[in-house]
Amino acid sequence: MDSISLLPILNPLLLTVLFVGLCALLLVGPAFKDLSKRRRTILITLRTVAIFLALLAALRPGCTKTTERQQAGVLMFLLDTSRSMDLPHITDDSTRYGALKSMLDDNAARLVQLVENKIDVRFFGFDNKAYPLETVDGVIRLPPRPEGAETDLGTPIFDTSIEARSERLVGMFLASDGMQTTLTPEIELAQAIDTLKDLEVPLFGIKFGLPGDSGQLADVAIKNFAEQHVVNVKNNLNASATVVARGYAGETIKVEMILIDRTGLEKVVGDPVFVTPKTSLEETNIRLNYTPLESGEFRIKVRAVPMEGELAKRNNELDAFLTVNDKGMRILYLSGSMGYEQAALRRSLATADFIEIDFRWISPREPLNLVAVEEAFRDPTYDIFVLDDVAATLLQRNDSPARPLDALSDAVEGGKGLLMLGGVHSFGAGAYANTRLADVIPVRMKRAERQEFGQDVRRELHINNEIKLVPTRDHYLTRLGDAGLDAWKKLPPLTGANRFQSVKDNAVVLLRSDDAARHPIMVEANVGGRVIAFAGDSTRRWNFFRMNDDPAERTFKQEFDQFWRQVILRLAFWDTKTGESVSIELPQRRFQPRPRIKFGVSAQTAQGESMKDASFTAMLVQPDGTKHNILIQRQADEFSGQIEPDLVAAAGLYRIEATGLSNGVGIGSSERQFVVMDRDKEKANPVADPDRLDRLSAETMAAGGRSIEPDELAGVLDEMIAKPPIEKIKIPTTFRMGETALDSTAFLMIFVTVMTVEWFLRKKWQLV
């Protein structure tokens, strides 16, 4: 017994007074009969016992006993089983996976000894997920070959550490080449490492493969070439890509653009670009130009001519698709503000010769011809409508028979594009919740949000601080320049934005704020036509903002122009449009083998109105000409199909063919090509990334983490065997009177017995 404690049911002072009073009563004897000394002693003894028992019950005494027990630890091994582990480990013929197996075989006895020392050693294989590996008689059952299609380091680290959070995790070994190939990791590396740091668990990174700067690997790769390009006929296509060269310092690399016709015949178009790296590892951004002379859809690719000594040539080229339009686009731009944002946006769009903008300023002080506005919204020659800080009360009044916003809703539901920008009188603040347009705007609004003219701005309707934007996914609208999604990290923040109450179920959030609130900033929905709600009104800063006020720093005009150009093309369906009455919407055009591909099908009248009574049939044509019927399903007013992974397992060019019917009459057909790349991203890059393992391990240095070579594992395990990571833990056991039914019943029986005997004796001795 280590300690005794009391838990009185009453105030200690009150208990003391009560106890003294009860003891004083022992001095009081019967007034009507004399007792012998012996009998008096017996009664006083019984009453004293009863008083003591009552005091004991009131004090509720308890005792605590502490025992020591050894607590063993859990040791995790995460073993990379992705296909990149089949690449060379060092300059000889060994593979990374072979080196991994040899390392485990060499340390088999040590691993068994750890288990004998009560260390729970667990093994997991991983690619983009972790899965347990069976151990039989100390032998780890690894897969015969590494078959993982992509590598995600963060998710396996996080999942296995969380799985063992209720146990004592003493260390984690990550055996990998350090390459992360997944584009959309479920758990970011920073979050996974933070979990280990919180648990004070060391990470030991075991490095396999040669780094890119080792001078022993030579490779040329093409990346950052957009999947889809849109240009007008006889206009210049200025396509950008990045050439990554390893081991070719001072040598000239030829890069060319290739046009591929329907028969698969390749033709070099435009002038080639020549790249001469100055260092052993260098990335060079290039631009290739081509002027198409006919409209239609074409397949193109950027190719770096293979160099002598390359180990991986699949990454020398990258496919894409080119849509050449033969007509322009009209935009009706209505603005309630004459500020810098609308001026910068119009100036940027005007540089595209296929875009024609009709701009109208809507002043709250001047009556608006609503009939003319309604006619404009019903004009079939407009492709897109832009509402920039325009209150709904200016576009539609109860005292006018004209219903412009109803006409705009009809146009959007019929296939036209709508862009609503942020502002003092945009969205709910602009009283759009009271109009039919609320049905097509992808965010929910409330009538109480209305901002009256001439009154102070209602700050609760806005985000009143600077906002950095973060893409929520890889999407046509979120890819900027050569950096793709990473470009958003460098862009200047917005000065503020409208605060969206919530987003509709049929909408997709593409941009959000980077703070903990994760405010939606850009939301897209398809309601027949596409609708984009953009909460900001200060992207002009990308045009004028210079970092650190240094005039030598470049602005972000290129990103500004590209972003708004993509928004307009997206709203007009020009990111996929070919001008046919039947259209196939296939946002992604490059796939790895065995993807699950979803696509949409729609039909429009010559006036651009959606044909909701249409029906469709579709067929997949494989590279060898084999055809498979694809079921087209209807949900509400949308039609979509899905291609199963087994149908797109082989690399090559595929084609979706769709035919539309209305009342049994053909309304047209369309086709869309896509490519399944013969480009295993796990094997496309022969280099390893040991620096990533160094950085990850260094994050847990305080707990003892570090990166090691495979032959250094034995030393680490010997240290653990010599000093087993076993802790003695103290386990307290507490007993308190009255906490269990058994001791409560026993105490009650004793107390009742004492009182019963006392009463019985008094009865017998004629004291009652």
N, C-alpha and C positions, 0 to 999 in steps of 0.2 A: 504494500500500500504506500503510495507516494504522497498523497495529500488527502485531507478531510475538509469538507466544506459544508456550510449550512445554507439553507434556502428558506428562511422563515416566512410563514404565511401572513404574519402581522408585524407591525412595527416592533423592533426589539425592545424598546422602552416599555411599550404596552404589554408585551409578553412578560417582561421582568416584574412589572406591577402585578399582573395577573398571577404569576407563579408565587410571588411573595404572599399575596392574599390567600391563595389556596393553602400554602404551607401554614399560614396563621390559623386557618380553620382547623388544622390538626390538633390545636390546643383546646378546642372547644369539645367538651364531652357531654354525655346525656345529663340532663338536669333532674330527671325523675327516678333514676336508678343508679346505684353504685355498681361499678364493675371491678372485677379483680384486676390486679396488675397484669396478669398474663393475658386476659381477654383484651384489655385496653391496648397492650402492645401489639396483639394480632391485628386489631382493627386499624391502628395507626400505620402498621406496616403495609396492609392492603391498600389503604388510602394513599400512602406515599408512593406505592408502585403505580397506582392509577394516575396520580398527579404527574409522575415521571413519564409515564407512557403518553399522556396528553401533551406534555411539554415536548417530548420527542416528536410526536406527530406535527406539532406546530413548527418546530425548528427544521424539519425535513433534512436530516443529516445525509451526507453522501461521501463517497470516497472515490479516488481516481488512482488507477494502477497503470503504469506505462511499461510496455514491452518493446523490445527491439527486434526488427526483422530485416533481413537483407532484401533489397529491391533490385532485380536485374533490369538491364536496359534492352531497348530494341535498336538494332542496327539495320539500316535500310541500304540495299544495293539496287540502283536503277541502271539497267543495262540497255543501251541503245540497240534496237532491232530494226531500225529503218534501213532502206536500201542503200543509203550513202555509206553504210558500214561495210559494203562490198567493194568499196574503192580502195586504192593502195594506202597502206598504213605508213610505210617509209619507202625508201628508194628501191628496196628489193621487191620481190613478187608477193610479199605477204599482204593480206587484206586487213582492214581494221577489225572485222568480225573475227578473223582467225587469230589476231593478236589478243582480242578480248577473251576468246576461249582459252588460249594458252595462259593468259594471266590467271584465269579462274582455276585451271588445272594445277598451275604451279603453287597456288595458295589454298588448295583443297584441304590439306592437313591443318592449316592455321584456322580456316573457317570452322572445321569440326571442333578444334580445341576451344574456339570462342563459345560454341554451343555447349560444350562440356563445362565451361565456366559460367553457365547460366545466362549467357547473352543470347537473346532471341534474334537470330540473323534471318532476315527476310529478303527475298529476291523478287524483283519485278522487271519484266521487259517493258519497253515503251517505244511508241512512235509518236502519234499525237495523243495517245492515251496510255496509261499504265495498266498492266495486267499481271497477276501473280504468276510466278514460275515455280513449278514443282521441283522439290529436292528429294532424291531417292538415294539413301545410303551415303549422304554427303555430296552426291553428284547433282549439279544443277541441270535441269532438262531445258536447254536452250532450243529455240526453233532451229531446224537444219540450216536455213538460210535467212538472212534479214530481208523481210518482205514489206515492211512498213512503207506506205506511199508518201508520207510526209512526217516531218519531225516538229514536235512542239515540246520544248523543254519545260516551260512554266507549268503547264497543266499537270504532268506527272509528279513534279516536285510538290505542288500544292495538294493534290489529291492524296498522295501517300502520307504526307506530313499531317494533314487533317485527320486521316484515318487513325493515326497513332497518337492523336492529341491527348487522349485519356490515359496513355501509357507514358513511360519514360523513354523518349527518343534520344539516344545518345550520339547518333551520328548518321550522316547520309552520304553514300558514295555515288557519284554520278559519272558513269563510264560512257563517254560519247565523243564524237568528233566536234561537238560544239555548234554544228550547223542547225539553224532553225529555218525550216522551209515552209511552214504553214503560213498562209496569208492572214488568217483570222484566228489567232490563238484564243482559246476559251478563257485562259488565265494569263495575264501578262507576267513576264519574268519578274518585274519589280515586286508585284504582289506576292508571287510565290516565295521570293527570297525574304521579303518582310515577314512572312509567316515563320520561316526558319529562325530569323533573328529574334522574333518575339518569343519563340520557344527556347532560344539560346542553344540551338543545335548547329554543330559545325558541318559544313558542306565540303566534301573532298571531291574535287573535280579530277577525274582520271582522263588524260588527254590522249586521243588517238588521231592519227593522220598528220599530214604535213601542212603547215600554214601556207597561205598564199604568197608570203614574202620570203619563203625559204630559198628561192632561187632554183628550186628543183622541179617546179611545175610550170608548164607553158600552156596558156589557154587564151582564147578570144571568145567573148560572149556579147550578144546583143540583148539589151533590156530597155525598159521604159518606152516601148513603142506601142502607142494606143491601139486598142482593138478595132475601133471604128473611126473612119474619117469621112467628113462630108465637105464637098466643094461644088461650086457651080461649074458647068461645062465651060471650057476655055479659060478657066481661072487657075491660078497657080496653087497647087497643093504643096504646102510647106510642112513636111512631116519631121518630127524630132525623134531621136532615139539616143541611146547611150551605148558606147563601145567600151567594154571592160577588157583590158589587155594585161596579161600576166606573163612576164618572162620574155617580152619582145621589145625591150628598150632599144631605141634607135632604128628599129625595123619599120617598114611601111606596110600598113594594113589597108586593103582596098575594101570599101563598103559600097554596096549598090542597092538600088530599089528595083524590084522585079514585079512585073504585072503578069498575072496568070489567067489565061482564058478558060472557057468552059471545057475545053478538051484537055486541060492540064498543061498546055504549052506555055513555057516561061519566056518572057521577053524583058530584057533590061531596059528600063525607061529612065529618062533624066540623066544627069551627069553623076558619075560616081564621086565619092568623097574618100580622100586618102588621109589616114591617121598615122602619125609617127609618135609613139609614146616616148617620153623622156626618161621615165623611171621603170623599174621592173614591175610595178603595179600602178596602173593609171586608168582612170575613168575619163572618157571624153564625150561631151555632148555634141551631137552632130545634127545637121538639118539636110534633108534630101528634098529636092524640088522636082515636081512633075506637073505638066499641064495637060489634063485629059481633053480630048477633042470630041468625045461622044458621051451621052448620058447613060446612066444605068448603074448596076452594082458590079463591082470587080473585086477580085482577091489580089492582094499585094503582099509583099514581104520585104523586109530589110535583111540583107545577108552580108556577112563578113566573109570574104574569100578565105578558106582554111589555110592556116600557116603550117609550116613544117614543124613537127614535134608536138602537135596538139594531142592531148589525151582524150578530150571530150569534144566532139564536133556537133553534137545535137544542139548546143546552145549558140551556134554561129548564126542562126537565122530565127526570125520571129514573124509569124503570119499576122495579117490584119485584113480588114475589108474596107473598101472605098465606095461610097455612094456619091455619084455625080448627078446633081440636079440640073434640070433644064429650065427652071423658072425661079422667080424670086419669092419674097415673103413680105406681107404687109402687117404692120403693127399699129394699133390705135393706142396711143399713150395719153392717159388722162392724169393730170397732176394738180393737186391742191397746193403745191409748194413750188416756189421758184428758187429753191436753194441749190446748193452745190451738188447734191446727190443725183438729182434728175439730170442736171447738165452733164455731169461726168458719164452717166450711164448712156444718155443719148449720143454723146460725142463718141463713145466707144463703139456702140452698135452701128453708127453711121459709117464707120470705116469698112464695114462689110457691104460690098456693092450689091448683094442680093437682098439686102434688108431695106425696106422703105418704111419710114416712121412718120405717122401723122400725129403731131403733138398738139394737145389742147390744154390750156391752163384753165382750171375751174376755180373761179374766184367766189368766195362767200358773199362778196359785196355786189356782184352783178348777176341779175337773173339769167338763168340758163335756158336755152331753147331745148326743152326736154324732148319734144317731138323729133328734133334733129339728132339728139343723142340716141334715142331709141332706134331711129333709122340706121345710125352708124353701127349700133350693136347688132342689127339684123343684116348688115351688109356682108354678103358671103365672100367678098374679096379679102376681108380681114382674116388673118390667120391667128393672131394673138391680140389680147387686150391686156393693158397694164393699168392698174389702179394704184397711184402713188399718193398717199396721204389725202384721199378724197373722201369726204363724209358722204354717207348714203343719203342724208337729207338734202344734199345738193343735187343728187342725180335722180331723185324720185320724191315727188311731193303729193300730198293728198288732194291739193287743189288743182291738179293737172290730170287729164285722162291718160296722158302718156305714161307708160310703165317701162322705163329704160332698164331697170335692174331685172325685171322679168324677162325682157328680151335678151339681156346678157346671160342670164341663167339658161335660157333656151339654147343660146349659141354655144355655151360651154358644154352643156349636156349633149349637144349635137356634134361635138368633136373639136371645138375651138379651144385654144389655150388661154389660160388666165393666170396672170402674175399679180399678186397683191403684195405691195411693199409696206414696211413699217412706217409709222408716223403718228402724230398726235391724233389724227382723225381716221386711223386705219383700224380694221377689224372691229372688235367690240366697241372700242372708243368712237368709231365712226358710225355707230348705230346700225351695223349690218345684221345684228341679231334679229332685227324686226323685218327683214326683207327675205325674199325668196333666195337671194344669193347665199344666205347662210346654209342652204342645203348643199351647195357645191364647195364652199370654203372648207378646207380640211381640218380646221380647228373649231372647237366649240366656243361659243360666245354667249354672253348674258346681256339682257336688255339694260340691266343696271350699270353696265360699263360705260355708257354713253358720255362723251366729252362735249360739253356745250361750248359754243363759240364765245370768245371774249372772256372766258373764265380761266382761272389758274389751272395749269396742267395737273391732272389727277395722277400723282406719282405712283399710286398703287397699281395702275394699269401698265406700268413700264418697269423695265429693269434699269435702275438708275446708277449703273456703274459700268466700267469698261468690261468688255466681254471678248475673251479669246474663243474662237470657234474650233470645234472638234468634229470631224466626220464620224458618223455612227457605223459606216460600212463602206466597202469599196463599191463605188457607183459611178456612172457616167458623169454625174454632176459634182462628185467630190474629188475627181482626179485633176490635179493642176500641174502643168509643166512637166519637167523631167522628174521631179521629186514625187509626183503622184499624191498620195495621202499625206506624206510628210511635209508637203509645202505649207499646209495649214499651220504648222508650228511656228513658222517664220512670219506669217502675216500679222500686220498690226491689229490690235483689238478694235472692235466696234465701240463707239462711245456710249451705247445703250441700245435698247430694243423694246418692242412691245412684249408684254408678258402674256403668253398664251395660257388660258385657264386649263385646257386639256386638249388632247389630240383625238380625232375620230378614229374609230376602229379600222376604217378602210384606208387610212393614211399611213405614210411612212415618214419617220423623222430621219432626215439626212444630215443635218447639222445641229449641234447642241452646244451649250456653253460648257467650258471646261472646268467649272466650279462644282462644288458638291451638289448644288441645286439641279444641275443638268437640264437647264431650261431648253426646250425645243426652240430652235431658231429658224430652220428651214424644213418645211413639211410639204410632202407631195402626195397627191391623190389622183386617181383616174376615175372620172365620173362620166365618161364618154369622151370628153376632152381632158387634157391634163391640167391640173391646177397646182400652182406652187405658192405657198404662203411663206414670205421671207420677213422675219420680224424686225430686221435691222434697217437703218437708213443712213449708214455712214461708211459704206464700203469705199467711198471716195478717198478715204484715208490711204487705201492701198495705192492710189495714184500719186498722192502727194507726200505721204509719210516717209521720212528719212530716219533711219535708226540713229539714236544718240545725237540728233540734229547735225549730223555730219554730212555736208553736201556731197562728199565723195561716195557715200553709201547710195546704192541704187534704190529706186522705188520699186513697187510691186505692180507696175502698170500691166505687165504681161499677164500676171495672174488675174488681175481685175478684168482685163479684156477677155481672157479665156473663160473665166467663170461665167460672166454674163452672156457670152456667146453660147456657151453650152446650155445655159438655162433657156435661152430663146429657141435653140435648136430642139431641145427636149420638149418644150411646150408645143412646138409645131410638128412633133413626131419625125423630125428630120434626122434624128439619131438612128432611125431604122427605116425611114420612109423611102419608097421607090416610085411613088406616084401612081401605084396601082389601086384599083377600087377595093381589092382585098389586100389586107396588110397582115404581116406576121411580125409580132413584137418579140424580138429575141435580144435582150440587152447585152448578154455576153456572147462572144463569138469564138473565144478560144477556151478549150477545155483540156484537162488531163483525162487520161483513159478512165472509163466507167463513171462518168458523172451522172447525176439525176437531173435532167434538163427539163425545165418548164418554159413554155412559150405561150403567148397570147395570139389570138386571131380576131380580126375585126373587119368590117366592111363599111364603106362610106359611099354616099351618093356623090354625084358630080359636084354638088354644092358643098360637100364636106360634112354632111350630116350623117350621123351614125345610123346604120341599118340594124335595128333591134330585132327585126323579124327574120334575119338571115340564119342559115344553118351551114355547117362546114364539114368537109371531109379533109383529112390530112394524111400524108404519107412520108415516111422517112426513107431516103435513098442512101444506102451505104456506099462506101468508096468502090466496092466491086460491082455496083449496080443493083444489088439485092434490095427489094422494096418491102417495107413493112407498114401496115395500116396503123395509124395513131388515132386513138379515140379522142374526139373533141367534146369536152363537157361544158355545159352552160351553168353559170352561177349568177343569178340576177341577170344583168344585161351584159355580162362578160363571158367570153369564150376562151378556153385554155386547153392545152394538151400537155402531156408529160411523156418523155422518152425514158424508158427504163435503162439502167446502167449496162445491162448485158448487150444491148443493141449498139452501144457506142464504146465497145471495149478496144477495138483496133484503132491505130492511128490512121489519119487520112482526112479527106474532105467529105463532109456529109451535106445533105440537102434536105430541107423540109419543104414539101409542096402542099399547098392548101388551095382548095376550091370552094367557092361560096355559092349558095343557092338561096333564092328568095321565091317562095310560092312555086317551087319546082323548076324555076328558070335560073340558069347560070348567070351569076353577076360578076364573074371574073375569077382569076386565080393569081397566086403569088408564090414565090419561093424565097427561101432564105438559106444561105450557106453558113456553115460553121466548120471549124477544124478541130479535130482531136489531135493534139500534138504528139509527135514522136519525140517527146522531150521530157524524159523522166527528171523532174526537178530535183529528185534526190541524187541523181547521178549526173546532172547537167553541169555541175561545178565540182571539179576534182579536188578542190582545196578543203582543208578543215579550218575550224575557227577556234584554236586553243585559247586565244585571247578572251573569248567570251567565258570560257570556263575559269580562266584566271580572275576575271572581274566578278563572276558570281561567287567563287570561293572566297575572294577577298572581302566580300560583304559580311561573311560570317567569321572573319579573322578573330574577333573578340572571343568567340566560343571555341577557337582552335581550328577553324576551317582553313584549307589551303588547297592549291592544285598540285597534282603529282603526275609523274609519268607511270605507265603500267608497271615497270619493274620496281617502283618505289612503294607499291602497295604492301609488299611483304614487311617492310620496315614499320609502316603504320599499324599493321595488324599485330606485329610483335610487341609494339608498345602497349596495345590494348590487352594483349595476353599477359604481359608482365604486370600491368596495372589495370586489372579489369574495371571497367566503369560501373562498379556496383556500389550502391549507397546503403547505409544502415538508416532505416527510418523508424521513428518512434511512433508506436500505435497506442494511444491512450484508451483505457477501458474504464468507463464511469458507471458507478452504481449509486442510485439515490432512492431512499426509502419511499415507497408509495408509487413508484413508476411502473411496476408490474402488478398484474392481478394476483400473483402468488404471494408476494410479500405484503401486499395490502390486505389480503384475506387473512394471512397468518397473524398480522398485527391486530386486526380487528377481533379475531378469535381470542387472542391473549387478553386484550383489553376487556372484552365481554366476560371472559372467564373470571378475571380479577374482580370486576364489579359484581358479578353474580355471586361469587363466594362471599364477598363483603356483605351483600344484601342478605344472603342465606344465614350468615352468622348473626347478623343483627336481628333477623326474624326469630332465630332459634333462641337467642338470649333475651327475647322480649323487649327489644329496643325500638320496635316499630309496631 
